[in-house]
Amino acid sequence: MGSSELIFRGHDETQTTSDAYSPKPPKPWLAVTRPIRYLLLEQRLVFILVGIAIATLFFTLLPSSSSSSPYEHDPIPNTFSHFSHELTTPMRYKYYEPLRVGFQSASSGGKIPLGLKSKSLRIVVTGGAGFVGSHLVDRLIARGDSVIVVDNFFTGRKENVMHHFKNPRFELIRHDVVEPLLLEVDQIYHLACPASPVHYKHNPVKTIKTNVVGTLNMLGLAKRVGARFLLTSTSEVYGDPLQHPQVETYWGNVNPIGVRSCYDEGKRTAETLTMDYHRGADVEVRIARIFNTYGPRMCIDDGRVVSNFVAQALRKEPMTVYGDGKQTRSFQFVSDLVEGLMRLMEGEHVGPFNLGNPGEFTMLELAKVSVFLLKKNAENFSMYELFLRSLSVHIF
């Protein structure tokens, strides 16, 4: 009887298998043979040797520098030996010479280094192409300052400042101060505004905007950049004065609704804004109240009494004197005014300050002087500005 039998032997004997990793035994020469094999492959050693040969040939043929080192013959300075000598010398018998730096003093005739020179100011003059402004620009440029003229040429003329166009310290910007302006400056002379009745009555609204908004913009600029601000006000802030002569503490006798109020009240408001910025924002300000001024570059048709008399004298027309001619005015030459403005800016007093001539003259006296000058030197007074220069000598 046949029979089949399945025998399971798994329980009969136990086979132990180890899954642990056993690394190959280290080859001691692998760190040496691997770089050698890398150099020998693809002839790398040949290229390295060729490169070394080219570099050696290049540096051999390169000419040596002709400039010698300051320590070529003495590679170690003798500073330490100098110090050791000082240490062995008694201090009370040692005399030390002053240290000589690489520049000389101004008294020895040498050039002063740029950093030691006095810093020139960067100044903006609004209305700098006008009658007074152009003369102020001349003085500032002559002093060595850098000047930026801002003018919209309503009453100013480019010819007044044209002689500065090639000067690198002069800039001219055609701009209306009613619009804001961003500049980096040290001082601001704010002269921008029509100053003669003919011009400021032409557009009264524009005149008062220039006085108020223009002054506000320039004061904002002064506050923003930390500049000193000078406002050129006017004697017209006194209105129709009842006090003669007017002192700065006099408040005036004014008319806020007259035909001249656009200028008079505009300047009064400008003074108010200036003092408010001074008190509220610590802006350095100066206020000048300008009286009658004349001189070269005046407009011949600006309606002022001096220009009217001079123009009529040159045209040989009868002098127009209103009333009995005993009305008095004070007249100052433009160079004196400019001197006063600059001294006020550089001074320590805020103001307001009256800038004018303390001596007064009647209109009749001014007319007689104009006629006298014309008759005395008729052939020399063909030019308007020459007449104005000569007039200053006879008035003062």
KOLBAKE-701311 format. One record per residue (C-alpha): residue in one letter; residue number from 1; y, z, x. Coordinates in steps of 0.25 Angstrom, whole numbers. Layout:
<nodes>
<node residu="A" num="NUM" v="Y" w="Z" u="X"/>
...
</nodes>
This chain:
<nodes>
<node residu="M" num="1" v="0" w="0" u="0"/>
<node residu="G" num="2" v="12" w="-5" u="7"/>
<node residu="S" num="3" v="25" w="4" u="6"/>
<node residu="S" num="4" v="39" w="2" u="11"/>
<node residu="E" num="5" v="47" w="13" u="16"/>
<node residu="L" num="6" v="62" w="15" u="19"/>
<node residu="I" num="7" v="65" w="24" u="29"/>
<node residu="F" num="8" v="79" w="29" u="31"/>
<node residu="R" num="9" v="82" w="35" u="44"/>
<node residu="G" num="10" v="96" w="39" u="43"/>
<node residu="H" num="11" v="93" w="53" u="42"/>
<node residu="D" num="12" v="82" w="53" u="53"/>
<node residu="E" num="13" v="91" w="51" u="65"/>
<node residu="T" num="14" v="106" w="52" u="66"/>
<node residu="Q" num="15" v="114" w="42" u="75"/>
<node residu="T" num="16" v="127" w="47" u="80"/>
<node residu="T" num="17" v="138" w="36" u="83"/>
<node residu="S" num="18" v="151" w="39" u="89"/>
<node residu="D" num="19" v="164" w="32" u="84"/>
<node residu="A" num="20" v="173" w="38" u="95"/>
<node residu="Y" num="21" v="181" w="27" u="104"/>
<node residu="S" num="22" v="178" w="27" u="119"/>
<node residu="P" num="23" v="188" w="19" u="127"/>
<node residu="K" num="24" v="184" w="10" u="138"/>
<node residu="P" num="25" v="185" w="16" u="152"/>
<node residu="P" num="26" v="198" w="14" u="159"/>
<node residu="K" num="27" v="200" w="3" u="169"/>
<node residu="P" num="28" v="207" w="9" u="181"/>
<node residu="W" num="29" v="213" w="-4" u="186"/>
<node residu="L" num="30" v="218" w="-9" u="173"/>
<node residu="A" num="31" v="233" w="-4" u="176"/>
<node residu="V" num="32" v="233" w="-12" u="189"/>
<node residu="T" num="33" v="225" w="-25" u="185"/>
<node residu="R" num="34" v="233" w="-27" u="172"/>
<node residu="P" num="35" v="247" w="-30" u="178"/>
<node residu="I" num="36" v="240" w="-38" u="189"/>
<node residu="R" num="37" v="233" w="-47" u="179"/>
<node residu="Y" num="38" v="246" w="-48" u="171"/>
<node residu="L" num="39" v="254" w="-53" u="184"/>
<node residu="L" num="40" v="243" w="-63" u="187"/>
<node residu="L" num="41" v="242" w="-69" u="174"/>
<node residu="E" num="42" v="250" w="-82" u="172"/>
<node residu="Q" num="43" v="256" w="-81" u="186"/>
<node residu="R" num="44" v="266" w="-70" u="182"/>
<node residu="L" num="45" v="266" w="-65" u="197"/>
<node residu="V" num="46" v="271" w="-78" u="202"/>
<node residu="F" num="47" v="283" w="-78" u="192"/>
<node residu="I" num="48" v="286" w="-64" u="197"/>
<node residu="L" num="49" v="286" w="-67" u="211"/>
<node residu="V" num="50" v="294" w="-80" u="209"/>
<node residu="G" num="51" v="305" w="-72" u="201"/>
<node residu="I" num="52" v="306" w="-62" u="213"/>
<node residu="A" num="53" v="308" w="-73" u="223"/>
<node residu="I" num="54" v="319" w="-79" u="215"/>
<node residu="A" num="55" v="326" w="-66" u="213"/>
<node residu="T" num="56" v="325" w="-63" u="228"/>
<node residu="L" num="57" v="331" w="-77" u="231"/>
<node residu="F" num="58" v="343" w="-75" u="221"/>
<node residu="F" num="59" v="347" w="-62" u="226"/>
<node residu="T" num="60" v="346" w="-66" u="241"/>
<node residu="L" num="61" v="355" w="-78" u="239"/>
<node residu="L" num="62" v="365" w="-71" u="230"/>
<node residu="P" num="63" v="378" w="-68" u="239"/>
<node residu="S" num="64" v="382" w="-54" u="241"/>
<node residu="S" num="65" v="394" w="-49" u="234"/>
<node residu="S" num="66" v="407" w="-49" u="243"/>
<node residu="S" num="67" v="413" w="-36" u="237"/>
<node residu="S" num="68" v="409" w="-24" u="244"/>
<node residu="S" num="69" v="406" w="-11" u="238"/>
<node residu="P" num="70" v="417" w="0" u="241"/>
<node residu="Y" num="71" v="405" w="8" u="247"/>
<node residu="E" num="72" v="399" w="-3" u="255"/>
<node residu="H" num="73" v="401" w="3" u="268"/>
<node residu="D" num="74" v="401" w="17" u="263"/>
<node residu="P" num="75" v="391" w="18" u="252"/>
<node residu="I" num="76" v="394" w="33" u="249"/>
<node residu="P" num="77" v="409" w="36" u="247"/>
<node residu="N" num="78" v="415" w="47" u="256"/>
<node residu="T" num="79" v="418" w="54" u="243"/>
<node residu="F" num="80" v="408" w="65" u="246"/>
<node residu="S" num="81" v="412" w="67" u="261"/>
<node residu="H" num="82" v="427" w="68" u="256"/>
<node residu="F" num="83" v="423" w="79" u="246"/>
<node residu="S" num="84" v="415" w="86" u="257"/>
<node residu="H" num="85" v="428" w="85" u="266"/>
<node residu="E" num="86" v="436" w="91" u="255"/>
<node residu="L" num="87" v="427" w="103" u="253"/>
<node residu="T" num="88" v="428" w="106" u="268"/>
<node residu="T" num="89" v="443" w="106" u="268"/>
<node residu="P" num="90" v="451" w="118" u="263"/>
<node residu="M" num="91" v="457" w="116" u="250"/>
<node residu="R" num="92" v="470" w="122" u="254"/>
<node residu="Y" num="93" v="473" w="112" u="265"/>
<node residu="K" num="94" v="468" w="100" u="257"/>
<node residu="Y" num="95" v="479" w="90" u="251"/>
<node residu="Y" num="96" v="475" w="81" u="240"/>
<node residu="E" num="97" v="482" w="68" u="238"/>
<node residu="P" num="98" v="485" w="64" u="224"/>
<node residu="L" num="99" v="474" w="55" u="218"/>
<node residu="R" num="100" v="479" w="40" u="218"/>
<node residu="V" num="101" v="475" w="33" u="206"/>
<node residu="G" num="102" v="475" w="17" u="205"/>
<node residu="F" num="103" v="489" w="16" u="200"/>
<node residu="Q" num="104" v="503" w="20" u="205"/>
<node residu="S" num="105" v="514" w="27" u="198"/>
<node residu="A" num="106" v="525" w="20" u="191"/>
<node residu="S" num="107" v="535" w="25" u="201"/>
<node residu="S" num="108" v="527" w="18" u="213"/>
<node residu="G" num="109" v="529" w="4" u="206"/>
<node residu="G" num="110" v="514" w="2" u="202"/>
<node residu="K" num="111" v="510" w="-3" u="189"/>
<node residu="I" num="112" v="507" w="8" u="178"/>
<node residu="P" num="113" v="493" w="7" u="172"/>
<node residu="L" num="114" v="493" w="2" u="158"/>
<node residu="G" num="115" v="488" w="15" u="152"/>
<node residu="L" num="116" v="500" w="23" u="158"/>
<node residu="K" num="117" v="511" w="14" u="153"/>
<node residu="S" num="118" v="519" w="19" u="141"/>
<node residu="K" num="119" v="513" w="14" u="128"/>
<node residu="S" num="120" v="521" w="4" u="121"/>
<node residu="L" num="121" v="522" w="6" u="106"/>
<node residu="R" num="122" v="517" w="-4" u="95"/>
<node residu="I" num="123" v="528" w="-5" u="85"/>
<node residu="V" num="124" v="529" w="-12" u="72"/>
<node residu="V" num="125" v="543" w="-16" u="66"/>
<node residu="T" num="126" v="544" w="-20" u="52"/>
<node residu="G" num="127" v="555" w="-30" u="49"/>
<node residu="G" num="128" v="555" w="-32" u="64"/>
<node residu="A" num="129" v="560" w="-47" u="63"/>
<node residu="G" num="130" v="573" w="-42" u="56"/>
<node residu="F" num="131" v="587" w="-39" u="61"/>
<node residu="V" num="132" v="584" w="-24" u="66"/>
<node residu="G" num="133" v="569" w="-26" u="67"/>
<node residu="S" num="134" v="570" w="-37" u="78"/>
<node residu="H" num="135" v="580" w="-29" u="86"/>
<node residu="L" num="136" v="570" w="-17" u="86"/>
<node residu="V" num="137" v="559" w="-26" u="90"/>
<node residu="D" num="138" v="567" w="-31" u="102"/>
<node residu="R" num="139" v="569" w="-16" u="106"/>
<node residu="L" num="140" v="555" w="-12" u="104"/>
<node residu="I" num="141" v="549" w="-24" u="112"/>
<node residu="A" num="142" v="559" w="-22" u="123"/>
<node residu="R" num="143" v="554" w="-7" u="124"/>
<node residu="G" num="144" v="540" w="-12" u="126"/>
<node residu="D" num="145" v="534" w="-9" u="112"/>
<node residu="S" num="146" v="524" w="-19" u="105"/>
<node residu="V" num="147" v="531" w="-23" u="92"/>
<node residu="I" num="148" v="525" w="-28" u="79"/>
<node residu="V" num="149" v="536" w="-34" u="69"/>
<node residu="V" num="150" v="532" w="-35" u="55"/>
<node residu="D" num="151" v="542" w="-43" u="46"/>
<node residu="N" num="152" v="541" w="-52" u="34"/>
<node residu="F" num="153" v="554" w="-60" u="39"/>
<node residu="F" num="154" v="561" w="-58" u="26"/>
<node residu="T" num="155" v="574" w="-54" u="33"/>
<node residu="G" num="156" v="568" w="-54" u="47"/>
<node residu="R" num="157" v="567" w="-67" u="56"/>
<node residu="K" num="158" v="557" w="-71" u="66"/>
<node residu="E" num="159" v="568" w="-75" u="76"/>
<node residu="N" num="160" v="572" w="-61" u="78"/>
<node residu="V" num="161" v="559" w="-57" u="85"/>
<node residu="M" num="162" v="555" w="-71" u="90"/>
<node residu="H" num="163" v="558" w="-68" u="104"/>
<node residu="H" num="164" v="547" w="-58" u="104"/>
<node residu="F" num="165" v="536" w="-67" u="100"/>
<node residu="K" num="166" v="530" w="-69" u="114"/>
<node residu="N" num="167" v="530" w="-54" u="117"/>
<node residu="P" num="168" v="516" w="-48" u="116"/>
<node residu="R" num="169" v="522" w="-35" u="111"/>
<node residu="F" num="170" v="528" w="-42" u="99"/>
<node residu="E" num="171" v="521" w="-45" u="86"/>
<node residu="L" num="172" v="527" w="-51" u="73"/>
<node residu="I" num="173" v="520" w="-49" u="59"/>
<node residu="R" num="174" v="525" w="-56" u="47"/>
<node residu="H" num="175" v="522" w="-46" u="36"/>
<node residu="D" num="176" v="529" w="-39" u="25"/>
<node residu="V" num="177" v="528" w="-24" u="26"/>
<node residu="V" num="178" v="526" w="-23" u="11"/>
<node residu="E" num="179" v="512" w="-26" u="14"/>
<node residu="P" num="180" v="504" w="-16" u="23"/>
<node residu="L" num="181" v="502" w="-19" u="38"/>
<node residu="L" num="182" v="492" w="-13" u="47"/>
<node residu="L" num="183" v="497" w="-12" u="62"/>
<node residu="E" num="184" v="494" w="-2" u="73"/>
<node residu="V" num="185" v="508" w="3" u="78"/>
<node residu="D" num="186" v="515" w="15" u="84"/>
<node residu="Q" num="187" v="529" w="13" u="77"/>
<node residu="I" num="188" v="534" w="6" u="65"/>
<node residu="Y" num="189" v="549" w="2" u="63"/>
<node residu="H" num="190" v="550" w="-1" u="48"/>
<node residu="L" num="191" v="562" w="-11" u="46"/>
<node residu="A" num="192" v="556" w="-20" u="36"/>
<node residu="C" num="193" v="566" w="-22" u="25"/>
<node residu="P" num="194" v="577" w="-32" u="21"/>
<node residu="A" num="195" v="590" w="-24" u="25"/>
<node residu="S" num="196" v="601" w="-32" u="20"/>
<node residu="P" num="197" v="606" w="-33" u="6"/>
<node residu="V" num="198" v="604" w="-48" u="5"/>
<node residu="H" num="199" v="590" w="-47" u="9"/>
<node residu="Y" num="200" v="585" w="-34" u="2"/>
<node residu="K" num="201" v="592" w="-38" u="-11"/>
<node residu="H" num="202" v="584" w="-52" u="-11"/>
<node residu="N" num="203" v="571" w="-45" u="-15"/>
<node residu="P" num="204" v="574" w="-30" u="-19"/>
<node residu="V" num="205" v="560" w="-28" u="-23"/>
<node residu="K" num="206" v="554" w="-33" u="-10"/>
<node residu="T" num="207" v="565" w="-25" u="-2"/>
<node residu="I" num="208" v="561" w="-11" u="-9"/>
<node residu="K" num="209" v="546" w="-15" u="-7"/>
<node residu="T" num="210" v="548" w="-17" u="8"/>
<node residu="N" num="211" v="555" w="-4" u="9"/>
<node residu="V" num="212" v="545" w="4" u="1"/>
<node residu="V" num="213" v="531" w="-3" u="3"/>
<node residu="G" num="214" v="534" w="-8" u="17"/>
<node residu="T" num="215" v="538" w="6" u="21"/>
<node residu="L" num="216" v="526" w="11" u="15"/>
<node residu="N" num="217" v="517" w="2" u="22"/>
<node residu="M" num="218" v="523" w="4" u="36"/>
<node residu="L" num="219" v="523" w="19" u="34"/>
<node residu="G" num="220" v="508" w="18" u="30"/>
<node residu="L" num="221" v="506" w="10" u="43"/>
<node residu="A" num="222" v="513" w="21" u="51"/>
<node residu="K" num="223" v="504" w="32" u="45"/>
<node residu="R" num="224" v="492" w="24" u="47"/>
<node residu="V" num="225" v="494" w="21" u="62"/>
<node residu="G" num="226" v="503" w="33" u="65"/>
<node residu="A" num="227" v="515" w="25" u="69"/>
<node residu="R" num="228" v="529" w="30" u="69"/>
<node residu="F" num="229" v="538" w="24" u="57"/>
<node residu="L" num="230" v="552" w="21" u="57"/>
<node residu="L" num="231" v="559" w="16" u="44"/>
<node residu="T" num="232" v="572" w="9" u="45"/>
<node residu="S" num="233" v="580" w="14" u="32"/>
<node residu="T" num="234" v="594" w="11" u="29"/>
<node residu="S" num="235" v="608" w="17" u="27"/>
<node residu="E" num="236" v="606" w="11" u="13"/>
<node residu="V" num="237" v="598" w="23" u="9"/>
<node residu="Y" num="238" v="611" w="31" u="7"/>
<node residu="G" num="239" v="615" w="21" u="-4"/>
<node residu="D" num="240" v="630" w="21" u="-7"/>
<node residu="P" num="241" v="633" w="34" u="2"/>
<node residu="L" num="242" v="643" w="44" u="-2"/>
<node residu="Q" num="243" v="642" w="50" u="12"/>
<node residu="H" num="244" v="648" w="43" u="24"/>
<node residu="P" num="245" v="642" w="43" u="34"/>
<node residu="Q" num="246" v="628" w="45" u="29"/>
<node residu="V" num="247" v="619" w="55" u="35"/>
<node residu="E" num="248" v="604" w="55" u="35"/>
<node residu="T" num="249" v="604" w="67" u="25"/>
<node residu="Y" num="250" v="612" w="60" u="15"/>
<node residu="W" num="251" v="604" w="55" u="3"/>
<node residu="G" num="252" v="613" w="44" u="-1"/>
<node residu="N" num="253" v="619" w="38" u="-14"/>
<node residu="V" num="254" v="609" w="28" u="-18"/>
<node residu="N" num="255" v="607" w="18" u="-30"/>
<node residu="P" num="256" v="592" w="16" u="-33"/>
<node residu="I" num="257" v="594" w="4" u="-42"/>
<node residu="G" num="258" v="605" w="-4" u="-35"/>
<node residu="V" num="259" v="603" w="-18" u="-29"/>
<node residu="R" num="260" v="602" w="-12" u="-15"/>
<node residu="S" num="261" v="592" w="-1" u="-19"/>
<node residu="C" num="262" v="580" w="-10" u="-15"/>
<node residu="Y" num="263" v="584" w="-8" u="-1"/>
<node residu="D" num="264" v="591" w="6" u="-2"/>
<node residu="E" num="265" v="580" w="13" u="-10"/>
<node residu="G" num="266" v="569" w="6" u="-3"/>
<node residu="K" num="267" v="574" w="12" u="10"/>
<node residu="R" num="268" v="575" w="25" u="4"/>
<node residu="T" num="269" v="561" w="24" u="-1"/>
<node residu="A" num="270" v="556" w="20" u="13"/>
<node residu="E" num="271" v="562" w="32" u="19"/>
<node residu="T" num="272" v="555" w="41" u="8"/>
<node residu="L" num="273" v="542" w="34" u="11"/>
<node residu="T" num="274" v="544" w="36" u="26"/>
<node residu="M" num="275" v="547" w="51" u="25"/>
<node residu="D" num="276" v="535" w="53" u="15"/>
<node residu="Y" num="277" v="526" w="47" u="26"/>
<node residu="H" num="278" v="532" w="56" u="36"/>
<node residu="R" num="279" v="530" w="68" u="28"/>
<node residu="G" num="280" v="517" w="65" u="21"/>
<node residu="A" num="281" v="509" w="57" u="32"/>
<node residu="D" num="282" v="516" w="62" u="45"/>
<node residu="V" num="283" v="521" w="48" u="48"/>
<node residu="E" num="284" v="531" w="47" u="60"/>
<node residu="V" num="285" v="543" w="41" u="53"/>
<node residu="R" num="286" v="558" w="38" u="57"/>
<node residu="I" num="287" v="569" w="34" u="47"/>
<node residu="A" num="288" v="581" w="26" u="51"/>
<node residu="R" num="289" v="593" w="23" u="41"/>
<node residu="I" num="290" v="599" w="10" u="47"/>
<node residu="F" num="291" v="614" w="8" u="44"/>
<node residu="N" num="292" v="621" w="-6" u="46"/>
<node residu="T" num="293" v="616" w="-14" u="58"/>
<node residu="Y" num="294" v="620" w="-27" u="64"/>
<node residu="G" num="295" v="617" w="-36" u="76"/>
<node residu="P" num="296" v="609" w="-48" u="80"/>
<node residu="R" num="297" v="599" w="-54" u="71"/>
<node residu="M" num="298" v="606" w="-50" u="58"/>
<node residu="C" num="299" v="605" w="-60" u="47"/>
<node residu="I" num="300" v="618" w="-66" u="45"/>
<node residu="D" num="301" v="617" w="-66" u="30"/>
<node residu="D" num="302" v="611" w="-53" u="27"/>
<node residu="G" num="303" v="623" w="-48" u="20"/>
<node residu="R" num="304" v="626" w="-36" u="29"/>
<node residu="V" num="305" v="641" w="-34" u="32"/>
<node residu="V" num="306" v="640" w="-36" u="47"/>
<node residu="S" num="307" v="632" w="-49" u="45"/>
<node residu="N" num="308" v="642" w="-54" u="34"/>
<node residu="F" num="309" v="654" w="-51" u="43"/>
<node residu="V" num="310" v="649" w="-58" u="55"/>
<node residu="A" num="311" v="644" w="-70" u="47"/>
<node residu="Q" num="312" v="657" w="-72" u="40"/>
<node residu="A" num="313" v="664" w="-70" u="54"/>
<node residu="L" num="314" v="655" w="-81" u="60"/>
<node residu="R" num="315" v="657" w="-90" u="49"/>
<node residu="K" num="316" v="672" w="-87" u="49"/>
<node residu="E" num="317" v="672" w="-83" u="34"/>
<node residu="P" num="318" v="681" w="-72" u="28"/>
<node residu="M" num="319" v="675" w="-58" u="30"/>
<node residu="T" num="320" v="670" w="-52" u="17"/>
<node residu="V" num="321" v="674" w="-38" u="16"/>
<node residu="Y" num="322" v="671" w="-30" u="3"/>
<node residu="G" num="323" v="682" w="-21" u="-2"/>
<node residu="D" num="324" v="692" w="-15" u="7"/>
<node residu="G" num="325" v="682" w="-16" u="19"/>
<node residu="K" num="326" v="683" w="-1" u="22"/>
<node residu="Q" num="327" v="668" w="1" u="19"/>
<node residu="T" num="328" v="662" w="7" u="32"/>
<node residu="R" num="329" v="649" w="3" u="38"/>
<node residu="S" num="330" v="642" w="7" u="51"/>
<node residu="F" num="331" v="636" w="-4" u="59"/>
<node residu="Q" num="332" v="626" w="-3" u="71"/>
<node residu="F" num="333" v="621" w="-13" u="80"/>
<node residu="V" num="334" v="606" w="-17" u="79"/>
<node residu="S" num="335" v="603" w="-12" u="93"/>
<node residu="D" num="336" v="608" w="2" u="90"/>
<node residu="L" num="337" v="599" w="2" u="77"/>
<node residu="V" num="338" v="587" w="-2" u="85"/>
<node residu="E" num="339" v="590" w="9" u="95"/>
<node residu="G" num="340" v="591" w="19" u="84"/>
<node residu="L" num="341" v="578" w="15" u="78"/>
<node residu="M" num="342" v="570" w="16" u="90"/>
<node residu="R" num="343" v="576" w="29" u="94"/>
<node residu="L" num="344" v="572" w="34" u="80"/>
<node residu="M" num="345" v="558" w="29" u="81"/>
<node residu="E" num="346" v="556" w="36" u="94"/>
<node residu="G" num="347" v="563" w="49" u="90"/>
<node residu="E" num="348" v="557" w="61" u="83"/>
<node residu="H" num="349" v="566" w="61" u="71"/>
<node residu="V" num="350" v="562" w="55" u="57"/>
<node residu="G" num="351" v="575" w="53" u="51"/>
<node residu="P" num="352" v="581" w="47" u="43"/>
<node residu="F" num="353" v="592" w="43" u="53"/>
<node residu="N" num="354" v="604" w="34" u="51"/>
<node residu="L" num="355" v="605" w="23" u="61"/>
<node residu="G" num="356" v="619" w="17" u="62"/>
<node residu="N" num="357" v="633" w="17" u="68"/>
<node residu="P" num="358" v="641" w="30" u="65"/>
<node residu="G" num="359" v="654" w="22" u="65"/>
<node residu="E" num="360" v="658" w="15" u="53"/>
<node residu="F" num="361" v="666" w="2" u="51"/>
<node residu="T" num="362" v="673" w="-4" u="39"/>
<node residu="M" num="363" v="669" w="-17" u="34"/>
<node residu="L" num="364" v="683" w="-22" u="37"/>
<node residu="E" num="365" v="682" w="-18" u="52"/>
<node residu="L" num="366" v="669" w="-25" u="53"/>
<node residu="A" num="367" v="675" w="-38" u="47"/>
<node residu="K" num="368" v="687" w="-37" u="57"/>
<node residu="V" num="369" v="677" w="-35" u="69"/>
<node residu="S" num="370" v="669" w="-48" u="64"/>
<node residu="V" num="371" v="682" w="-56" u="63"/>
<node residu="F" num="372" v="687" w="-51" u="77"/>
<node residu="L" num="373" v="674" w="-54" u="84"/>
<node residu="L" num="374" v="674" w="-68" u="78"/>
<node residu="K" num="375" v="689" w="-71" u="82"/>
<node residu="K" num="376" v="687" w="-65" u="96"/>
<node residu="N" num="377" v="675" w="-73" u="100"/>
<node residu="A" num="378" v="673" w="-84" u="90"/>
<node residu="E" num="379" v="666" w="-94" u="99"/>
<node residu="N" num="380" v="656" w="-83" u="103"/>
<node residu="F" num="381" v="652" w="-79" u="90"/>
<node residu="S" num="382" v="644" w="-91" u="85"/>
<node residu="M" num="383" v="632" w="-83" u="84"/>
<node residu="Y" num="384" v="630" w="-72" u="73"/>
<node residu="E" num="385" v="622" w="-62" u="82"/>
<node residu="L" num="386" v="632" w="-63" u="93"/>
<node residu="F" num="387" v="643" w="-59" u="83"/>
<node residu="L" num="388" v="634" w="-47" u="79"/>
<node residu="R" num="389" v="632" w="-43" u="93"/>
<node residu="S" num="390" v="647" w="-43" u="96"/>
<node residu="L" num="391" v="650" w="-36" u="83"/>
<node residu="S" num="392" v="643" w="-24" u="88"/>
<node residu="V" num="393" v="652" w="-22" u="100"/>
<node residu="H" num="394" v="665" w="-22" u="91"/>
<node residu="I" num="395" v="659" w="-13" u="81"/>
<node residu="F" num="396" v="654" w="-2" u="90"/>
</nodes>
